[in-house]
Amino acid sequence: MITPEDSAPLLRLIDQLVAEQESRAYAIGRRLAPNLTLDDLYCPDDVVVLRSDPEFMYAAGALSGLLAAQAALRAEVRSGR
């Protein structure tokens, strides 16, 4: 069981990891597509140069994993289990 008090440092950490990875993926994406928006970052299939770049796809995949972990942690905290 994760209490709200126990979860605060974990939530801050996952939020920081998500922000850092989002920044990393966005920087790679902007290098490939200078007009890239944050919306494009989350829907890279619309930008051909992004989906064909392995470095970007790796960074975007890492971001997706962190976002999933963030959502799971928040759900666990809210459930009160």
Contacts in CASP RR format, 6 or more apart in sequence:
PFRMAT RR
TARGET T0000
AUTHOR 0000-0000-0000
METHOD contacts of the structure
MODEL  1
MITPEDSAPLLRLIDQLVAEQESRAYAIGRRLAPNLTLDDLYCPDDVVVL
RSDPEFMYAAGALSGLLAAQAALRAEVRSGR
1 80 0 8 1.000
1 81 0 8 1.000
2 10 0 8 1.000
2 73 0 8 1.000
2 76 0 8 1.000
2 77 0 8 1.000
2 80 0 8 1.000
2 81 0 8 1.000
3 80 0 8 1.000
4 77 0 8 1.000
7 73 0 8 1.000
7 77 0 8 1.000
10 73 0 8 1.000
11 73 0 8 1.000
11 74 0 8 1.000
11 77 0 8 1.000
14 66 0 8 1.000
14 69 0 8 1.000
14 70 0 8 1.000
14 73 0 8 1.000
15 70 0 8 1.000
17 66 0 8 1.000
18 63 0 8 1.000
18 66 0 8 1.000
18 67 0 8 1.000
18 70 0 8 1.000
21 59 0 8 1.000
21 62 0 8 1.000
21 63 0 8 1.000
21 66 0 8 1.000
22 41 0 8 1.000
22 63 0 8 1.000
24 59 0 8 1.000
24 63 0 8 1.000
25 41 0 8 1.000
25 56 0 8 1.000
25 59 0 8 1.000
25 60 0 8 1.000
25 62 0 8 1.000
25 63 0 8 1.000
26 36 0 8 1.000
26 38 0 8 1.000
26 41 0 8 1.000
28 53 0 8 1.000
28 55 0 8 1.000
28 56 0 8 1.000
28 59 0 8 1.000
29 36 0 8 1.000
29 41 0 8 1.000
29 50 0 8 1.000
29 53 0 8 1.000
29 56 0 8 1.000
30 36 0 8 1.000
32 49 0 8 1.000
32 50 0 8 1.000
32 53 0 8 1.000
32 56 0 8 1.000
33 40 0 8 1.000
33 47 0 8 1.000
33 49 0 8 1.000
33 50 0 8 1.000
36 47 0 8 1.000
36 50 0 8 1.000
40 46 0 8 1.000
40 47 0 8 1.000
40 50 0 8 1.000
41 60 0 8 1.000
41 63 0 8 1.000
44 50 0 8 1.000
44 51 0 8 1.000
44 56 0 8 1.000
44 57 0 8 1.000
44 60 0 8 1.000
45 51 0 8 1.000
50 56 0 8 1.000
50 57 0 8 1.000
50 60 0 8 1.000
51 57 0 8 1.000
END
